[in-house]
Every structure is written in C-alpha cells, then in structure tokens.
Amino acid sequence: MRIVFLGAPGAGKGTQARLLAEKHHIPQVSTGDILRAAVREGTPLGVEAKGYMDRGELVPDQLMIGLIRDRIACEDCVKGYILDGFPRTLEQARALDEMLASVGAPLDVAIDFHVPNEELLRRLTGRRVCRSCGASFHVVSAPPQHDGVCDHCGGELYQRADDNVETVSKRLEVYTAQTAPITGYYRQRDILHEVDGTRGIEEIQAGLEHILMGVSGAK
C-alpha cells in the first residue's frame, strides 16, 4: 500500500504514520529522514542537497523527488510505504505522480488529517521536547510526571523556538496557502480520504484501518 499523509503541523500525522508503519511492516518515509540519510551517506543527491541546506536554502522540488525516488526504490518499500511530510506543494504532488507513473507504481491513497486551527495552536504551543532523547510531551494532554523533566531519560524539557504562538500561526498560514490545495488535487484523482484528527489515537487508528481495508478491497 502506497500512502500519503496530509495535514497541518500538529495534526498527528507522525504519530499515526509510526503506528501504521509498525503494524503493517512498511516504512514511514519522511523528507527530514531522507535528507539526513542522504547527506550522512554522501550520495550524489545527498551532496547536492547539503549544498542548499548549508546555504539555508530550500531543497528544490526536483531534487527532493530524486531523493524520494531513491528512497522508495529500497527493498523495505517493496510492500509499500507512508509518505509523511511530502508532498508539501501542488507542484511537488504533480511531480511525485509523474515519477511514480514512470515506474508503474501510483499512490493508492492520500489521507488528510483535519484539525481546526484553534486546536492545532493549542497542541503546538503546549508541546515540550526532551533535549536529550527527543521525546515529546504536552503540558495539557500528555504532561510529564515531573514538570520540566523527561519521563524516559530525565532530560530537560523545553519549548522549541518554532512552537511559540507567533511562529505557529505563521506555519499554519503557510500550510493553508501552499499545502492545503493538495487535498483538492487528490480529491479530483478520487484517492483522498479524510479523518477527524481531534479524535483519540486509537479511534483514529481504527478509522485508518477501515479506510485501508476499503482501498485494498477495491483494487
């Protein structure tokens, strides 16, 4: 099953992608992971991407498509994968479709996690991250046992610089302007499904399984 997860920052895509990947034994493919791995391994595309990153520039769409093409060509993607964080623009979505069509392996489904902006703002501004192990907590919905201390390793918890109200609001504006139109593109292709991202984790999991069963049965 070849899946794309869509949704604004804080919508819960990463959590559900990880759970789905573990259950179905397919990789969660994120652009951040792809870039870090390519740079670390020194691949030709990784070296080129590093040049843009070192200059503080966005990695061009076609380069990102190349990196994703290399990643999903790996053996662990034979049975499918979950694209988490890509595509981010309509141009990237079209380029991804062209690339997948060229290898005869189109997307099976795109899933949009819908969460109202007010809830996204609450989630993101309340997030706290461990400086040592990277574990994530929330001051309201998932607080640590001891204020400011990671439950897992005892490290210090902090608020990321991009999790303040002003920055989060800007990120949501950018998502609405650049990424949200992708849902219309996948809706026209009749592969878009929507889930209510305000529901509980287990309830969302069950909804995702129902969607995937329907898609598999229709193939």
For each residue, the residues with C-beta under 8 A, 3 or more apart:
1: 24 26 79 80 108 109 212 215 216
2: 80 81 100 105 106 107 108 109
3: 20 80 81 82 83 107 108 109 110 111 212
4: 82 83 86 87 107 109 110 111 186
5: 13 16 17 82 83 84 85 110 111 113
6: 13 110 111 112 113 179 182 183 186
7: 11 12 13 112 113 114 115 197
8: 11 113 115 117 120 172 175 176 179 180
9: 120 124 168 171 172 175
10: 115 120 123 124 127 168
11: 7 8 113 114 115 120 197
12: 7 15 16 113 115 197 201 204
13: 5 6 7 16 17 84 85 113
14: 17 18 28 30 84
15: 12 18 19 201
16: 5 12 13 19 20 113 201 204 205 208
17: 5 13 14 20 21 28 30 82 84
18: 14 15 21 22 28
19: 15 16 22 23 201 205
20: 3 16 17 23 24 26 28 82 205 208
21: 17 18 24 25 26 27 28 82
22: 18 19 25
23: 19 20
24: 1 20 21 79 80
25: 21 22 79
26: 1 20 21 76 77 79 80 81 82
27: 21 76 77 81 82
28: 14 17 18 20 21 33 81 82 84
29: 33 34 68 71 72 77 81 82 83 84 86
30: 14 17 33 34 84 85 86
31: 34 35 64 67 68 85 86 88
32: 35 36 85
33: 28 29 30 36 37
34: 29 30 31 37 38 64 67 68 71
35: 31 32 38 39 46 49 53 59 67
36: 32 33 39 40
37: 33 34 40 41 46 71
38: 34 35 41 43 45 46 49 67 70
39: 35 36 42 46 47 49 50 53
40: 36 37 46
41: 37 38 46
42: 39 46 47
43: 38 46 47 70
44: 47 48
45: 38 48 49 63 66 67 70
46: 35 37 38 39 40 41 42 43 49 50 67
47: 39 42 43 44 50 51
48: 44 45 51 52 63
49: 35 38 39 45 46 52 53 59 63 67
50: 39 46 47 53 54
51: 47 48 54 55
52: 48 49 55 57 58 59 60 63
53: 35 39 49 50 56 57 59
54: 50 51
55: 51 52
56: 53
57: 52 53
58: 52
59: 35 49 52 53 63 64 67
60: 52 63 64
61: 64 65 89 91 92 95
62: 65 66 95
63: 45 48 49 52 59 60 66 67
64: 31 34 59 60 61 67 68 86 92
65: 61 62 68 69 92 95 96 99
66: 45 62 63 69 70
67: 31 34 35 38 45 46 49 59 63 64 70 71
68: 29 31 34 64 65 71 72 83 86 96 99
69: 65 66 72 73 99
70: 38 43 45 66 67 73 74
71: 29 34 37 67 68 74 77
72: 29 68 69 77 81
73: 69 70 77
74: 70 71 77
75: 78
76: 26 27
77: 26 27 29 71 72 73 74 80 81
78: 75
79: 1 24 25 26
80: 1 2 3 24 26 77 108
81: 2 3 26 27 28 29 72 77
82: 3 4 5 17 20 21 26 27 28 29
83: 3 4 5 29 68 86 87 96
84: 5 13 14 17 28 29 30
85: 5 13 30 31 32 88
86: 4 29 30 31 64 68 83 92 96
87: 4 83 90 92 93 95 96 182
88: 31 85 92 178 179 182
89: 61 92 93 178 179 182
90: 87 93 94 181 182 185
91: 61 94 95
92: 61 64 65 86 87 88 89 95 96
93: 87 89 90 96 97 182 185 186
94: 90 91 97 98 185
95: 61 62 65 87 91 92 98 99
96: 65 68 83 86 87 92 93 99 100 107
97: 93 94 100 101 106 107
98: 94 95 101 102
99: 65 68 69 95 96 102 103
100: 2 96 97 103 105 106 107
101: 97 98 104 106
102: 98 99
103: 99 100
104: 101
105: 2 100
106: 2 97 100 101
107: 2 3 4 96 97 100 110 191
108: 1 2 3 80 191 215 219
109: 1 2 3 4 191 193 211 212 215
110: 3 4 5 6 107 182 183 186 191 192 193
111: 3 4 5 6 192 193 194 195 208 211
112: 6 7 183 186 192 193 194 195
113: 5 6 7 8 11 12 13 16 195 197 204
114: 7 11 194 195 196 197
115: 7 8 10 11 12 119 120 123 197 198
116: 119 120 198
117: 8 120 121 172
118: 121 122
119: 115 116 122 123 198
120: 8 9 10 11 115 116 117 123 124 168 172
121: 117 118 124 125 165 168 169 172
122: 118 119 125 126 140
123: 10 115 119 120 126 127 138 141
124: 9 10 120 121 127 163 168 171
125: 121 122 159 163 164 165 168
126: 122 123 138 139 140 141
127: 10 123 124 136 137 138 159 160 163
128: 136 137 138 139 144 148 157 158 159
129: 134 135 136 137 157 158 159 160
130: 133 134 135 136 137 150 152 153 155 156 157
131: 155 156 157 158
132: 150 153 154 155 156
133: 130 150 152 153 155
134: 129 130
135: 129 130 150 151 152 153
136: 127 128 129 130 142
137: 127 128 129 130 142 143 144 150 151 157
138: 123 126 127 128 141 142 143
139: 126 128 143
140: 122 126 143
141: 123 126 138
142: 136 137 138
143: 137 138 139 140 147
144: 128 137 147 148 149 150 151 157
145: 149 151
146: 149 151
147: 143 144
148: 128 144 156 157
149: 144 145 146 154 155 156 157
150: 130 132 133 135 137 144 153 154 155 156 157
151: 135 137 144 145 146
152: 130 133 135 155
153: 130 132 133 135 150
154: 132 149 150
155: 130 131 132 133 149 150 152
156: 130 131 132 148 149 150
157: 128 129 130 131 137 144 148 149 150
158: 128 129 131
159: 125 127 128 129 163 164
160: 127 129 163
161: 164 167
162: 167 168 171
163: 124 125 127 159 160 167 168
164: 125 159 161 167 168
165: 121 125 168 169
166: 169 170
167: 161 162 163 164 170 171
168: 9 10 120 121 124 125 162 163 164 165 171 172
169: 121 165 166 172 173
170: 166 167 173 174
171: 9 124 162 167 168 174 175
172: 8 9 117 120 121 168 169 175 176
173: 169 170 176 177
174: 170 171 177 178 179
175: 8 9 171 172 178 179 180
176: 8 172 173 179 180
177: 173 174 180
178: 88 89 174 175 181
179: 6 8 88 89 174 175 176 182
180: 8 175 176 177 183
181: 90 178 184 185
182: 6 87 88 89 90 93 110 179 185 186
183: 6 110 112 180 186 187 192
184: 181 187 188
185: 90 93 94 181 182 188 189
186: 4 6 93 110 112 182 183 189 191 192
187: 183 184 190 192
188: 184 185
189: 185 186 192
190: 187
191: 107 108 109 110 186
192: 110 111 112 183 186 187 189
193: 109 110 111 112 211 215
194: 111 112 114
195: 111 112 113 114 199 204 207 208 211
196: 114 199 204 207
197: 7 11 12 113 114 115 204
198: 115 116 119
199: 195 196 203 204 207
200: 203 204
201: 12 15 16 19 204 205
202: 205 206
203: 199 200 206 207
204: 12 16 113 195 196 197 199 200 201 207 208
205: 16 19 20 201 202 208 209
206: 202 203 209 210
207: 195 196 199 203 204 210 211
208: 16 20 111 195 204 205 211 212
209: 205 206 212 213
210: 206 207 213 214
211: 109 111 193 195 207 208 214 215
212: 1 3 109 208 209 215 216
213: 209 210 216 217
214: 210 211 217 218
215: 1 108 109 193 211 212 218 219
216: 1 212 213 219
217: 213 214
218: 214 215
219: 108 215 216
